[in-house]
Amino acid sequence: MSSLTSKANKKGKITWIDIEPFPAMTIIGLLAALLFPYLWRAMLILPFTLSLLGLAFLIIAKISLFRRGIWFSFGSQLMTRGYAKLYTLSYYLMGIGVLLLLMLFFLMKIRGY
């Protein structure tokens, strides 16, 4: 693979940029090995932060319906496109937060904390 060369077709569209993956993976791995002891505390806070951020986004998306007088609804069908995306993002964030929290719980249980 060549490094950062763009290839264009006849219409001038860039179709592919080749990057050598090994140096990038090596640098990311070295940085992770150096920073992991310091990031452990952040890993404890991350699941709670993601879940609370998702909950905040869900509340913001639902308030858009409450303003229009819709008190009971399921899904994002009645929302505008922007609030529907925020609604979907909120559930993704809460789901990832809960999964990370469960993984953290099982890791702590295995380690005996």
Beta strands, then each sheet from edge to edge (+ up, - down):
strand 1: 5-8
strand 2: 14-18
sheet 1: 1+ 2-
end
